[in-house]
Amino acid sequence: MTPKSIFRDAELCVNCKACVVACKVKHMFPPYPSRPDVSEPVGINLIHVHPYGPSIDGDRVNQSFVAIACMHCEDPPCLWVCPTSAIVKDRSTHITLVKRERCIGCRACLWVCPYGVPSFDDEGKLVLCDLCIDRLKEGKQTACEATCPARAIFVGTPEEIAERQARKAVERIGRSLME
């Protein structure tokens, strides 16, 4: 299987949190959907949606959101700092995985993660996004990518992601030239 990475497009994300709920349902993390008056689904969330902005551009006010989950770093610092080797890289997919039975809940991974994404369950054990490795091996999209109504999430090879980012950069340059 070709190594996969994830790209979350902050320009497209609308903060609907469908990715958060889809992840919770896929991994059976209760409670699934949150009440409408709660801004963030409660319980274990492997994806966190953060606002940035607003910014003012002429007469427009822009608000953006970015969904953050495990980035499956090429050389993850969490893997190297884990005293029990509970964090491993899957050899075929390069996805960062957790050997739950080895985790002692020391939170060293949280201290070194540049994205601050490690989450811990009620037993104090590390829980990370596994990039829906079972779905990817079946040729399916990840739960978050499949459910995103704005198509702000894309899972592909590093080359596919680089190509997508390059196209977006060209589109932005084109828009700025037309203004």
N, C-alpha and C positions, 0 to 999 in steps of 0.2 A: 504494500500500500504506500502510495506517495505521501510524504510528510505534509501535514496540513497546518495552516495558521488561520487566525481569525482577524477580520478587519471590521471595525465598527465605525460607521460613518457618522460623525457628530453633526454634519450638515443635514442629514436626513432623519435622525432620531427625533421623535415627537414626544418622548417621555410617557408613552402609554403603558410601559412596564409589561407589555405582553411577553417579552423575552424572559423577564423575571418569573412570571407566573408559569410559562411553558417549562422552564427549567425546574421549578418546584414540582409541577405535575409529573414530569419525566422521571425525576429522582425520588418522587413520593415524599417530599418535604412538606408536612402540613404547617400551617393552613395554606391551602392553595391560593385562591384569590383573596384579596383583602377587601374590607368594607370600603365603600366609596369615600368615606370621610377620613380614611387613613392614607397618607401620601405614599407610604412605602409598604409593600407586603411584609407582614411580620413573620418571624421564624427565621430559619436558615435561608439566606439569599446568596447564591453563588455569583449573581450579577447585581451590581449596584449602579444605578443611573444617577449621575451627578449633573446638576445644572452648571453652566458657566455663562457669564454675561449677566445682565443684558448689555448689549453694546448699541450705540446709536450711530447710524450711518445715514447722514442727511436727515430726511424726515421718517426714516424707518428705525424701528427698535427691533433688534434681533436677540433672541434667546436661543441658546443651543444646549444640547444635552449630550453626554457621552456615557455609554454603558461600559463599565469596567468589570472584568472577570479575570481569571488566570490567563496570562498572556502566553503560557507555555514557552517561556524563554528558551533560547537555544542553549544557553549555559546558565540555568537557574541558580541564583544564590541560595534559595531555600533548600535545594537538593544538597548543597555542600555543607550547610550549617546544621542540618538535621542530625542529631546525635545517634539516632537509631536506624538511619537509612530508611525511614518510612516513606520518603519521597523519591520516586524513581522516574526515569524516562522510558517510555515504551520504545523498544528498539525499532519497530517497523513504522510507527506513526510519528515518533518524536513528541508524543503528548506526555505532559507531566501528570503522573498518577500518584495516588496515595495508597500505601499498604496500611490500611486502618489498624490492623492488629499490632503493628510495630509502633504506632504513634503513642507518645507518652504525654502529649498535650503541653509541651514546654513553651510553645509559642515562639521559638527562635526563628521559625520561618516567617512569621509575621513581622518580626523586627527587621529582617533583611529584604523583604519583598519591596521592590521599588514602586509597586502599584498598591500596596496595602490590601491585597485581596484575600489572604487566607481567612477562612471562616472556621468556626469550631462548633461542634454539635453539643447537645446537652451533656454528653459524657466527657467533654473537653477534647475530643479527637478532631484532628484536622479534616476538613472537607473542602475539596477544590473542584472547580469545573474540570470535567474529564473530556470536554469537547465532544460529548456524546459518542465516545469511541465505538460503542456497539452499533449505533446508527450509521456512523461513517463506514464501518466495515461491511455493512449491508448495502452500501451505496446510497444511503439516505442523507438528507440534510440534518444538521444539528437541530434540536428542538427550538432553540432561540432563532436560528436563521429561518426555519420553516414557518414560524409564527409571526415574524416581524412584518406588520402591515406596511411599514414605510420602506422596506427592503434596505434597512440601514446596516444589516449584518450580512457579511459574506465570509464563507469559509472556503479556502482554496489553498493552492500551493503558494509558497512565497513569491514565485514568479507571477502567478495570476493576480495576487494582491498588488504587487508592484506595478503591473500593467494597469490595473483599475485605478490606483492612485495617480499614475501618470496621466491617464485620460481625464481624471477629475481636475488635475492641475492645469491641463490644456484648456478645459472648459472654463475654469476660473479666470485664466488669462484672457480668453476670448470675451467673456462677459465684461471684464474690467476695461478692455479696449473699446467696447461698444458704448460705454457710459460717457 
